[in-house]
């Protein structure tokens, strides 16, 4: 909850959901995420085989 920036807010400066939005509107609202000790320590097989990954920046593997 509120661990990522709201794309609408970042790109357009406003969001129609306001305080009900599940994404952060600025660094003050953004929460840190607890990551596993092995986070991004292994290569993403899908990315290296196909050149793309459906998870994008959310992928827990190295691109």
PQR file of N, CA, C, O and H, with PARSE charges and radii, in Angstrom:
ATOM      1  N   UNK A   1       0.843  -1.184   0.000 -0.4000 1.5000
ATOM      2  CA  UNK A   1       0.000   0.000   0.000 -0.0000 2.0000
ATOM      3  C   UNK A   1       0.881   1.239   0.000  0.5500 1.7000
ATOM      4  O   UNK A   1       1.669   1.440   0.924 -0.5500 1.4000
ATOM      5  N   UNK A   2       0.757   2.059  -1.016 -0.4000 1.5000
ATOM      6  CA  UNK A   2       1.514   3.303  -1.189 -0.0000 2.0000
ATOM      7  C   UNK A   2       3.031   3.088  -1.176  0.5500 1.7000
ATOM      8  O   UNK A   2       3.778   3.869  -0.586 -0.5500 1.4000
ATOM      9  H   UNK A   2       0.117   1.895  -1.767  0.4000 1.0000
ATOM     10  N   UNK A   3       3.470   2.010  -1.843 -0.4000 1.5000
ATOM     11  CA  UNK A   3       4.902   1.762  -1.962 -0.0000 2.0000
ATOM     12  C   UNK A   3       5.432   2.217  -3.323  0.5500 1.7000
ATOM     13  O   UNK A   3       6.643   2.250  -3.544 -0.5500 1.4000
ATOM     14  H   UNK A   3       2.863   1.376  -2.323  0.4000 1.0000
ATOM     15  N   UNK A   4       4.525   2.564  -4.226 -0.4000 1.5000
ATOM     16  CA  UNK A   4       4.899   3.042  -5.557 -0.0000 2.0000
ATOM     17  C   UNK A   4       4.221   4.376  -5.822  0.5500 1.7000
ATOM     18  O   UNK A   4       3.167   4.682  -5.266 -0.5500 1.4000
ATOM     19  H   UNK A   4       3.542   2.537  -4.047  0.4000 1.0000
ATOM     20  N   UNK A   5       4.857   5.165  -6.690 -0.4000 1.5000
ATOM     21  CA  UNK A   5       4.283   6.457  -7.046 -0.0000 2.0000
ATOM     22  C   UNK A   5       3.088   6.264  -7.974  0.5500 1.7000
ATOM     23  O   UNK A   5       3.073   5.345  -8.793 -0.5500 1.4000
ATOM     24  H   UNK A   5       5.714   4.916  -7.142  0.4000 1.0000
ATOM     25  N   UNK A   6       2.102   7.120  -7.844 -0.4000 1.5000
ATOM     26  CA  UNK A   6       0.922   7.127  -8.709 -0.0000 2.0000
ATOM     27  C   UNK A   6       1.356   7.665 -10.077  0.5500 1.7000
ATOM     28  O   UNK A   6       1.886   8.772 -10.172 -0.5500 1.4000
ATOM     29  H   UNK A   6       2.115   7.867  -7.179  0.4000 1.0000
ATOM     30  N   UNK A   7       1.130   6.881 -11.131 -0.4000 1.5000
ATOM     31  CA  UNK A   7       1.532   7.318 -12.473 -0.0000 2.0000
ATOM     32  C   UNK A   7       0.789   8.565 -12.917  0.5500 1.7000
ATOM     33  O   UNK A   7       1.384   9.462 -13.516 -0.5500 1.4000
ATOM     34  H   UNK A   7       0.700   5.982 -11.054  0.4000 1.0000
ATOM     35  N   UNK A   8      -0.504   8.633 -12.631 -0.4000 1.5000
ATOM     36  CA  UNK A   8      -1.274   9.817 -13.020 -0.0000 2.0000
ATOM     37  C   UNK A   8      -0.737  11.061 -12.330  0.5500 1.7000
ATOM     38  O   UNK A   8      -0.569  12.105 -12.961 -0.5500 1.4000
ATOM     39  H   UNK A   8      -0.988   7.905 -12.145  0.4000 1.0000
ATOM     40  N   UNK A   9      -0.470  10.950 -11.045 -0.4000 1.5000
ATOM     41  CA  UNK A   9       0.029  12.092 -10.279 -0.0000 2.0000
ATOM     42  C   UNK A   9       1.410  12.512 -10.779  0.5500 1.7000
ATOM     43  O   UNK A   9       1.696  13.702 -10.910 -0.5500 1.4000
ATOM     44  H   UNK A   9      -0.606  10.102 -10.532  0.4000 1.0000
ATOM     45  N   UNK A  10       2.263  11.522 -11.057 -0.4000 1.5000
ATOM     46  CA  UNK A  10       3.624  11.824 -11.517 -0.0000 2.0000
ATOM     47  C   UNK A  10       3.627  12.444 -12.915  0.5500 1.7000
ATOM     48  O   UNK A  10       4.400  13.364 -13.183 -0.5500 1.4000
ATOM     49  H   UNK A  10       2.031  10.555 -10.950  0.4000 1.0000
ATOM     50  N   UNK A  11       2.768  11.946 -13.806 -0.4000 1.5000
ATOM     51  CA  UNK A  11       2.770  12.427 -15.192 -0.0000 2.0000
ATOM     52  C   UNK A  11       1.936  13.684 -15.415  0.5500 1.7000
ATOM     53  O   UNK A  11       2.309  14.549 -16.208 -0.5500 1.4000
ATOM     54  H   UNK A  11       2.140  11.199 -13.588  0.4000 1.0000
ATOM     55  N   UNK A  12       0.799  13.784 -14.711 -0.4000 1.5000
ATOM     56  CA  UNK A  12      -0.112  14.898 -14.970 -0.0000 2.0000
ATOM     57  C   UNK A  12      -0.244  15.877 -13.803  0.5500 1.7000
ATOM     58  O   UNK A  12      -0.809  16.959 -13.961 -0.5500 1.4000
ATOM     59  H   UNK A  12       0.496  13.081 -14.067  0.4000 1.0000
ATOM     60  N   UNK A  13       0.280  15.498 -12.627 -0.4000 1.5000
ATOM     61  CA  UNK A  13       0.207  16.397 -11.482 -0.0000 2.0000
ATOM     62  C   UNK A  13      -1.082  16.303 -10.697  0.5500 1.7000
ATOM     63  O   UNK A  13      -1.283  17.056  -9.745 -0.5500 1.4000
ATOM     64  H   UNK A  13       0.739  14.619 -12.498  0.4000 1.0000
ATOM     65  N   UNK A  14      -1.971  15.378 -11.086 -0.4000 1.5000
ATOM     66  CA  UNK A  14      -3.220  15.194 -10.341 -0.0000 2.0000
ATOM     67  C   UNK A  14      -3.694  13.752 -10.500  0.5500 1.7000
ATOM     68  O   UNK A  14      -3.259  13.029 -11.397 -0.5500 1.4000
ATOM     69  H   UNK A  14      -1.808  14.766 -11.861  0.4000 1.0000
ATOM     70  N   UNK A  15      -4.598  13.357  -9.604 -0.4000 1.5000
ATOM     71  CA  UNK A  15      -5.154  12.010  -9.633 -0.0000 2.0000
ATOM     72  C   UNK A  15      -6.618  12.089  -9.231  0.5500 1.7000
ATOM     73  O   UNK A  15      -6.954  12.724  -8.232 -0.5500 1.4000
ATOM     74  H   UNK A  15      -4.951  13.944  -8.876  0.4000 1.0000
ATOM     75  N   UNK A  16      -7.476  11.459  -9.989 -0.4000 1.5000
ATOM     76  CA  UNK A  16      -8.911  11.550  -9.710 -0.0000 2.0000
ATOM     77  C   UNK A  16      -9.327  10.818  -8.445  0.5500 1.7000
ATOM     78  O   UNK A  16     -10.423  11.055  -7.938 -0.5500 1.4000
ATOM     79  H   UNK A  16      -7.203  10.943 -10.801  0.4000 1.0000
ATOM     80  N   UNK A  17      -8.481   9.931  -7.919 -0.4000 1.5000
ATOM     81  CA  UNK A  17      -8.823   9.177  -6.714 -0.0000 2.0000
ATOM     82  C   UNK A  17      -8.473   9.919  -5.422  0.5500 1.7000
ATOM     83  O   UNK A  17      -8.962   9.563  -4.349 -0.5500 1.4000
ATOM     84  H   UNK A  17      -7.590   9.738  -8.331  0.4000 1.0000
ATOM     85  N   UNK A  18      -7.640  10.936  -5.522 -0.4000 1.5000
ATOM     86  CA  UNK A  18      -7.293  11.735  -4.345 -0.0000 2.0000
ATOM     87  C   UNK A  18      -6.743  10.900  -3.206  0.5500 1.7000
ATOM     88  O   UNK A  18      -5.860  10.069  -3.420 -0.5500 1.4000
ATOM     89  H   UNK A  18      -7.243  11.225  -6.393  0.4000 1.0000
ATOM     90  N   UNK A  19      -7.255  11.108  -1.986 -0.4000 1.5000
ATOM     91  CA  UNK A  19      -6.762  10.383  -0.815 -0.0000 2.0000
ATOM     92  C   UNK A  19      -7.108   8.892  -0.844  0.5500 1.7000
ATOM     93  O   UNK A  19      -6.510   8.107  -0.109 -0.5500 1.4000
ATOM     94  H   UNK A  19      -7.972  11.783  -1.812  0.4000 1.0000
ATOM     95  N   UNK A  20      -8.061   8.499  -1.679 -0.4000 1.5000
ATOM     96  CA  UNK A  20      -8.439   7.097  -1.785 -0.0000 2.0000
ATOM     97  C   UNK A  20      -7.490   6.304  -2.694  0.5500 1.7000
ATOM     98  O   UNK A  20      -7.586   5.078  -2.761 -0.5500 1.4000
ATOM     99  H   UNK A  20      -8.548   9.138  -2.275  0.4000 1.0000
ATOM    100  N   UNK A  21      -6.591   6.979  -3.382 -0.4000 1.5000
ATOM    101  CA  UNK A  21      -5.654   6.331  -4.290 -0.0000 2.0000
ATOM    102  C   UNK A  21      -4.750   5.383  -3.510  0.5500 1.7000
ATOM    103  O   UNK A  21      -4.308   5.705  -2.407 -0.5500 1.4000
ATOM    104  H   UNK A  21      -6.514   7.974  -3.327  0.4000 1.0000
ATOM    105  N   UNK A  22      -4.479   4.221  -4.081 -0.4000 1.5000
ATOM    106  CA  UNK A  22      -3.638   3.222  -3.434 -0.0000 2.0000
ATOM    107  C   UNK A  22      -2.150   3.468  -3.670  0.5500 1.7000
ATOM    108  O   UNK A  22      -1.307   2.749  -3.132 -0.5500 1.4000
ATOM    109  H   UNK A  22      -4.838   3.959  -4.977  0.4000 1.0000
ATOM    110  N   UNK A  23      -1.825   4.481  -4.473 -0.4000 1.5000
ATOM    111  CA  UNK A  23      -0.441   4.801  -4.787 -0.0000 2.0000
ATOM    112  C   UNK A  23      -0.051   6.137  -4.158  0.5500 1.7000
ATOM    113  O   UNK A  23      -0.909   6.962  -3.843 -0.5500 1.4000
ATOM    114  H   UNK A  23      -2.509   5.065  -4.910  0.4000 1.0000
ATOM    115  N   UNK A  24       1.246   6.336  -3.981 -0.4000 1.5000
ATOM    116  CA  UNK A  24       1.754   7.528  -3.307 -0.0000 2.0000
ATOM    117  C   UNK A  24       1.714   8.748  -4.215  0.5500 1.7000
ATOM    118  O   UNK A  24       1.998   8.662  -5.410 -0.5500 1.4000
ATOM    119  H   UNK A  24       1.943   5.666  -4.236  0.4000 1.0000
ATOM    120  N   UNK A  25       1.355   9.885  -3.627 -0.4000 1.5000
ATOM    121  CA  UNK A  25       1.386  11.181  -4.308 -0.0000 2.0000
ATOM    122  C   UNK A  25       2.515  11.979  -3.686  0.5500 1.7000
ATOM    123  O   UNK A  25       2.275  12.891  -2.895 -0.5500 1.4000
ATOM    124  H   UNK A  25       1.124   9.955  -2.657  0.4000 1.0000
ATOM    125  N   UNK A  26       3.742  11.640  -4.041 -0.4000 1.5000
ATOM    126  CA  UNK A  26       4.925  12.311  -3.518 -0.0000 2.0000
ATOM    127  C   UNK A  26       5.713  11.408  -2.578  0.5500 1.7000
ATOM    128  O   UNK A  26       5.212  10.393  -2.094 -0.5500 1.4000
ATOM    129  H   UNK A  26       3.936  10.899  -4.684  0.4000 1.0000
ATOM    130  N   UNK A  27       6.959  11.805  -2.333 -0.4000 1.5000
ATOM    131  CA  UNK A  27       7.852  11.003  -1.491 -0.0000 2.0000
ATOM    132  C   UNK A  27       7.390  10.915  -0.037  0.5500 1.7000
ATOM    133  O   UNK A  27       7.683   9.932   0.644 -0.5500 1.4000
ATOM    134  H   UNK A  27       7.366  12.629  -2.726  0.4000 1.0000
ATOM    135  N   UNK A  28       6.682  11.915   0.437 -0.4000 1.5000
ATOM    136  CA  UNK A  28       6.221  11.895   1.835 -0.0000 2.0000
ATOM    137  C   UNK A  28       5.219  10.776   2.083  0.5500 1.7000
ATOM    138  O   UNK A  28       5.161  10.242   3.191 -0.5500 1.4000
ATOM    139  H   UNK A  28       6.444  12.714  -0.116  0.4000 1.0000
ATOM    140  N   UNK A  29       4.434  10.411   1.085 -0.4000 1.5000
ATOM    141  CA  UNK A  29       3.431   9.350   1.227 -0.0000 2.0000
ATOM    142  C   UNK A  29       4.000   7.959   0.961  0.5500 1.7000
ATOM    143  O   UNK A  29       3.448   6.963   1.428 -0.5500 1.4000
ATOM    144  H   UNK A  29       4.481  10.845   0.185  0.4000 1.0000
ATOM    145  N   UNK A  30       5.099   7.887   0.214 -0.4000 1.5000
ATOM    146  CA  UNK A  30       5.625   6.583  -0.191 -0.0000 2.0000
ATOM    147  C   UNK A  30       6.257   5.851   0.977  0.5500 1.7000
ATOM    148  O   UNK A  30       7.064   6.413   1.717 -0.5500 1.4000
ATOM    149  H   UNK A  30       5.548   8.697  -0.165  0.4000 1.0000
ATOM    150  N   UNK A  31       5.880   4.587   1.133 -0.4000 1.5000
ATOM    151  CA  UNK A  31       6.415   3.742   2.199 -0.0000 2.0000
ATOM    152  C   UNK A  31       7.543   2.875   1.650  0.5500 1.7000
ATOM    153  O   UNK A  31       7.581   2.573   0.457 -0.5500 1.4000
ATOM    154  H   UNK A  31       5.224   4.131   0.532  0.4000 1.0000
ATOM    155  N   UNK A  32       8.454   2.481   2.523 -0.4000 1.5000
ATOM    156  CA  UNK A  32       9.536   1.589   2.112 -0.0000 2.0000
ATOM    157  C   UNK A  32       9.034   0.146   2.145  0.5500 1.7000
ATOM    158  O   UNK A  32       8.107  -0.188   2.883 -0.5500 1.4000
ATOM    159  H   UNK A  32       8.423   2.727   3.492  0.4000 1.0000
ATOM    160  N   UNK A  33       9.656  -0.688   1.343 -0.4000 1.5000
ATOM    161  CA  UNK A  33       9.264  -2.083   1.230 -0.0000 2.0000
ATOM    162  C   UNK A  33      10.338  -2.956   1.861  0.5500 1.7000
ATOM    163  O   UNK A  33      11.526  -2.778   1.592 -0.5500 1.4000
ATOM    164  H   UNK A  33      10.409  -0.416   0.743  0.4000 1.0000
ATOM    165  N   UNK A  34       9.925  -3.893   2.695 -0.4000 1.5000
ATOM    166  CA  UNK A  34      10.864  -4.858   3.263 -0.0000 2.0000
ATOM    167  C   UNK A  34      11.158  -5.905   2.186  0.5500 1.7000
ATOM    168  O   UNK A  34      10.240  -6.561   1.695 -0.5500 1.4000
ATOM    169  H   UNK A  34       8.960  -4.038   2.914  0.4000 1.0000
ATOM    170  N   UNK A  35      12.413  -6.061   1.822 -0.4000 1.5000
ATOM    171  CA  UNK A  35      12.805  -7.006   0.780 -0.0000 2.0000
ATOM    172  C   UNK A  35      13.487  -8.224   1.394  0.5500 1.7000
ATOM    173  O   UNK A  35      14.141  -8.132   2.434 -0.5500 1.4000
ATOM    174  H   UNK A  35      13.159  -5.528   2.221  0.4000 1.0000
ATOM    175  N   UNK A  36      13.323  -9.355   0.735 -0.4000 1.5000
ATOM    176  CA  UNK A  36      13.996 -10.588   1.142 -0.0000 2.0000
ATOM    177  C   UNK A  36      15.498 -10.421   0.933  0.5500 1.7000
ATOM    178  O   UNK A  36      15.918  -9.662   0.059 -0.5500 1.4000
ATOM    179  H   UNK A  36      12.792  -9.430  -0.109  0.4000 1.0000
ATOM    180  N   UNK A  37      16.302 -11.112   1.712 -0.4000 1.5000
ATOM    181  CA  UNK A  37      17.766 -11.001   1.622 -0.0000 2.0000
ATOM    182  C   UNK A  37      18.286 -11.392   0.233  0.5500 1.7000
ATOM    183  O   UNK A  37      19.347 -10.923  -0.177 -0.5500 1.4000
ATOM    184  H   UNK A  37      15.961 -11.728   2.422  0.4000 1.0000
ATOM    185  N   UNK A  38      17.558 -12.240  -0.492 -0.4000 1.5000
ATOM    186  CA  UNK A  38      17.998 -12.681  -1.817 -0.0000 2.0000
ATOM    187  C   UNK A  38      17.349 -11.887  -2.951  0.5500 1.7000
ATOM    188  O   UNK A  38      17.410 -12.307  -4.107 -0.5500 1.4000
ATOM    189  H   UNK A  38      16.696 -12.621  -0.159  0.4000 1.0000
ATOM    190  N   UNK A  39      16.731 -10.753  -2.639 -0.4000 1.5000
ATOM    191  CA  UNK A  39      16.069  -9.914  -3.644 -0.0000 2.0000
ATOM    192  C   UNK A  39      17.058  -9.481  -4.712  0.5500 1.7000
ATOM    193  O   UNK A  39      18.113  -8.927  -4.400 -0.5500 1.4000
ATOM    194  H   UNK A  39      16.681 -10.412  -1.700  0.4000 1.0000
ATOM    195  N   UNK A  40      16.723  -9.732  -5.968 -0.4000 1.5000
ATOM    196  CA  UNK A  40      17.523  -9.371  -7.142 -0.0000 2.0000
ATOM    197  C   UNK A  40      18.943  -9.929  -7.076  0.5500 1.7000
ATOM    198  O   UNK A  40      19.904  -9.237  -7.414 -0.5500 1.4000
ATOM    199  H   UNK A  40      15.866 -10.182  -6.222  0.4000 1.0000
ATOM    200  N   UNK A  41      19.070 -11.173  -6.644 -0.4000 1.5000
ATOM    201  CA  UNK A  41      20.380 -11.816  -6.617 -0.0000 2.0000
ATOM    202  C   UNK A  41      20.512 -12.880  -7.703  0.5500 1.7000
ATOM    203  O   UNK A  41      21.601 -13.416  -7.909 -0.5500 1.4000
ATOM    204  H   UNK A  41      18.289 -11.734  -6.370  0.4000 1.0000
ATOM    205  N   UNK A  42      19.418 -13.195  -8.401 -0.4000 1.5000
ATOM    206  CA  UNK A  42      19.438 -14.171  -9.486 -0.0000 2.0000
ATOM    207  C   UNK A  42      18.929 -13.533 -10.770  0.5500 1.7000
ATOM    208  O   UNK A  42      18.134 -12.594 -10.739 -0.5500 1.4000
ATOM    209  H   UNK A  42      18.533 -12.760  -8.233  0.4000 1.0000
ATOM    210  N   UNK A  43      19.397 -14.055 -11.899 -0.4000 1.5000
ATOM    211  CA  UNK A  43      19.023 -13.545 -13.212 -0.0000 2.0000
ATOM    212  C   UNK A  43      17.576 -13.941 -13.551  0.5500 1.7000
ATOM    213  O   UNK A  43      17.145 -15.055 -13.253 -0.5500 1.4000
ATOM    214  H   UNK A  43      20.042 -14.818 -11.925  0.4000 1.0000
ATOM    215  N   UNK A  44      16.842 -13.030 -14.169 -0.4000 1.5000
ATOM    216  CA  UNK A  44      15.483 -13.307 -14.647 -0.0000 2.0000
ATOM    217  C   UNK A  44      15.604 -14.122 -15.939  0.5500 1.7000
ATOM    218  O   UNK A  44      16.058 -13.605 -16.960 -0.5500 1.4000
ATOM    219  H   UNK A  44      17.192 -12.125 -14.412  0.4000 1.0000
ATOM    220  N   UNK A  45      15.206 -15.373 -15.894 -0.4000 1.5000
ATOM    221  CA  UNK A  45      15.316 -16.248 -17.065 -0.0000 2.0000
ATOM    222  C   UNK A  45      14.475 -15.744 -18.231  0.5500 1.7000
ATOM    223  O   UNK A  45      14.924 -15.751 -19.378 -0.5500 1.4000
ATOM    224  H   UNK A  45      14.837 -15.793 -15.064  0.4000 1.0000
ATOM    225  N   UNK A  46      13.263 -15.309 -17.937 -0.4000 1.5000
ATOM    226  CA  UNK A  46      12.366 -14.833 -18.990 -0.0000 2.0000
ATOM    227  C   UNK A  46      12.956 -13.634 -19.716  0.5500 1.7000
ATOM    228  O   UNK A  46      12.936 -13.580 -20.945 -0.5500 1.4000
ATOM    229  H   UNK A  46      12.899 -15.303 -17.006  0.4000 1.0000
ATOM    230  N   UNK A  47      13.481 -12.676 -18.966 -0.4000 1.5000
ATOM    231  CA  UNK A  47      14.048 -11.472 -19.574 -0.0000 2.0000
ATOM    232  C   UNK A  47      15.245 -11.815 -20.456  0.5500 1.7000
ATOM    233  O   UNK A  47      15.389 -11.275 -21.553 -0.5500 1.4000
ATOM    234  H   UNK A  47      13.498 -12.720 -17.967  0.4000 1.0000
ATOM    235  N   UNK A  48      16.096 -12.707 -19.977 -0.4000 1.5000
ATOM    236  CA  UNK A  48      17.297 -13.033 -20.742 -0.0000 2.0000
ATOM    237  C   UNK A  48      17.020 -13.964 -21.920  0.5500 1.7000
ATOM    238  O   UNK A  48      17.805 -14.009 -22.868 -0.5500 1.4000
ATOM    239  H   UNK A  48      15.979 -13.145 -19.086  0.4000 1.0000
ATOM    240  N   UNK A  49      15.916 -14.703 -21.871 -0.4000 1.5000
ATOM    241  CA  UNK A  49      15.563 -15.571 -23.005 -0.0000 2.0000
ATOM    242  C   UNK A  49      14.764 -14.827 -24.064  0.5500 1.7000
ATOM    243  O   UNK A  49      14.952 -15.064 -25.258 -0.5500 1.4000
ATOM    244  H   UNK A  49      15.278 -14.666 -21.101  0.4000 1.0000
ATOM    245  N   UNK A  50      13.877 -13.932 -23.647 -0.4000 1.5000
ATOM    246  CA  UNK A  50      12.986 -13.262 -24.595 -0.0000 2.0000
ATOM    247  C   UNK A  50      13.254 -11.771 -24.767  0.5500 1.7000
ATOM    248  O   UNK A  50      12.774 -11.161 -25.723 -0.5500 1.4000
ATOM    249  H   UNK A  50      13.725 -13.739 -22.678  0.4000 1.0000
ATOM    250  N   UNK A  51      14.012 -11.186 -23.853 -0.4000 1.5000
ATOM    251  CA  UNK A  51      14.285  -9.751 -23.933 -0.0000 2.0000
ATOM    252  C   UNK A  51      13.225  -8.891 -23.276  0.5500 1.7000
ATOM    253  O   UNK A  51      13.301  -7.663 -23.318 -0.5500 1.4000
ATOM    254  H   UNK A  51      14.401 -11.682 -23.077  0.4000 1.0000
ATOM    255  N   UNK A  52      12.236  -9.530 -22.668 -0.4000 1.5000
ATOM    256  CA  UNK A  52      11.173  -8.798 -21.990 -0.0000 2.0000
ATOM    257  C   UNK A  52      10.684  -9.596 -20.781  0.5500 1.7000
ATOM    258  O   UNK A  52      10.871 -10.810 -20.708 -0.5500 1.4000
ATOM    259  H   UNK A  52      12.174 -10.528 -22.633  0.4000 1.0000
ATOM    260  N   UNK A  53      10.059  -8.900 -19.844 -0.4000 1.5000
ATOM    261  CA  UNK A  53       9.522  -9.540 -18.649 -0.0000 2.0000
ATOM    262  C   UNK A  53       8.200  -8.859 -18.303  0.5500 1.7000
ATOM    263  O   UNK A  53       8.133  -7.632 -18.232 -0.5500 1.4000
ATOM    264  H   UNK A  53       9.907  -7.914 -19.903  0.4000 1.0000
ATOM    265  N   UNK A  54       7.168  -9.639 -18.091 -0.4000 1.5000
ATOM    266  CA  UNK A  54       5.855  -9.079 -17.785 -0.0000 2.0000
ATOM    267  C   UNK A  54       5.836  -8.295 -16.480  0.5500 1.7000
ATOM    268  O   UNK A  54       4.997  -7.410 -16.306 -0.5500 1.4000
ATOM    269  H   UNK A  54       7.223 -10.636 -18.148  0.4000 1.0000
ATOM    270  N   UNK A  55       6.748  -8.604 -15.559 -0.4000 1.5000
ATOM    271  CA  UNK A  55       6.758  -7.935 -14.254 -0.0000 2.0000
ATOM    272  C   UNK A  55       7.488  -6.590 -14.279  0.5500 1.7000
ATOM    273  O   UNK A  55       7.314  -5.783 -13.366 -0.5500 1.4000
ATOM    274  H   UNK A  55       7.429  -9.323 -15.700  0.4000 1.0000
ATOM    275  N   UNK A  56       8.290  -6.340 -15.292 -0.4000 1.5000
ATOM    276  CA  UNK A  56       8.991  -5.055 -15.407 -0.0000 2.0000
ATOM    277  C   UNK A  56       9.790  -4.708 -14.165  0.5500 1.7000
ATOM    278  O   UNK A  56      10.560  -5.531 -13.671 -0.5500 1.4000
ATOM    279  H   UNK A  56       8.432  -6.996 -16.034  0.4000 1.0000
ATOM    280  N   UNK A  57       9.614  -3.494 -13.657 -0.4000 1.5000
ATOM    281  CA  UNK A  57      10.373  -3.053 -12.492 -0.0000 2.0000
ATOM    282  C   UNK A  57       9.965  -3.793 -11.226  0.5500 1.7000
ATOM    283  O   UNK A  57      10.698  -3.763 -10.237 -0.5500 1.4000
ATOM    284  H   UNK A  57       8.988  -2.825 -14.059  0.4000 1.0000
ATOM    285  N   UNK A  58       8.815  -4.455 -11.233 -0.4000 1.5000
ATOM    286  CA  UNK A  58       8.358  -5.211 -10.071 -0.0000 2.0000
ATOM    287  C   UNK A  58       8.987  -6.606  -9.982  0.5500 1.7000
ATOM    288  O   UNK A  58       8.832  -7.297  -8.975 -0.5500 1.4000
ATOM    289  H   UNK A  58       8.220  -4.480 -12.036  0.4000 1.0000
ATOM    290  N   UNK A  59       9.687  -7.013 -11.026 -0.4000 1.5000
ATOM    291  CA  UNK A  59      10.312  -8.340 -11.042 -0.0000 2.0000
ATOM    292  C   UNK A  59      11.326  -8.447  -9.907  0.5500 1.7000
ATOM    293  O   UNK A  59      12.061  -7.498  -9.634 -0.5500 1.4000
ATOM    294  H   UNK A  59       9.814  -6.452 -11.844  0.4000 1.0000
ATOM    295  N   UNK A  60      11.363  -9.594  -9.252 -0.4000 1.5000
ATOM    296  CA  UNK A  60      12.280  -9.782  -8.124 -0.0000 2.0000
ATOM    297  C   UNK A  60      13.623 -10.356  -8.561  0.5500 1.7000
ATOM    298  O   UNK A  60      14.467 -10.681  -7.725 -0.5500 1.4000
ATOM    299  H   UNK A  60      10.765 -10.365  -9.473  0.4000 1.0000
ATOM    300  N   UNK A  61      13.817 -10.481  -9.878 -0.4000 1.5000
ATOM    301  CA  UNK A  61      15.073 -10.997 -10.420 -0.0000 2.0000
ATOM    302  C   UNK A  61      15.823  -9.899 -11.173  0.5500 1.7000
ATOM    303  O   UNK A  61      15.259  -8.847 -11.474 -0.5500 1.4000
ATOM    304  H   UNK A  61      13.131 -10.217 -10.556  0.4000 1.0000
ATOM    305  N   UNK A  62      17.074 -10.149 -11.469 -0.4000 1.5000
ATOM    306  CA  UNK A  62      17.931  -9.168 -12.155 -0.0000 2.0000
ATOM    307  C   UNK A  62      17.634  -9.153 -13.643  0.5500 1.7000
ATOM    308  O   UNK A  62      17.567 -10.206 -14.276 -0.5500 1.4000
ATOM    309  H   UNK A  62      17.532 -11.004 -11.224  0.4000 1.0000
ATOM    310  N   UNK A  63      17.456  -7.964 -14.205 -0.4000 1.5000
ATOM    311  CA  UNK A  63      17.323  -7.827 -15.662 -0.0000 2.0000
ATOM    312  C   UNK A  63      18.644  -7.373 -16.161  0.5500 1.7000
ATOM    313  O   UNK A  63      18.815  -7.176 -17.364 -0.5500 1.4000
ATOM    314  H   UNK A  63      17.511  -7.109 -13.691  0.4000 1.0000
TER
END
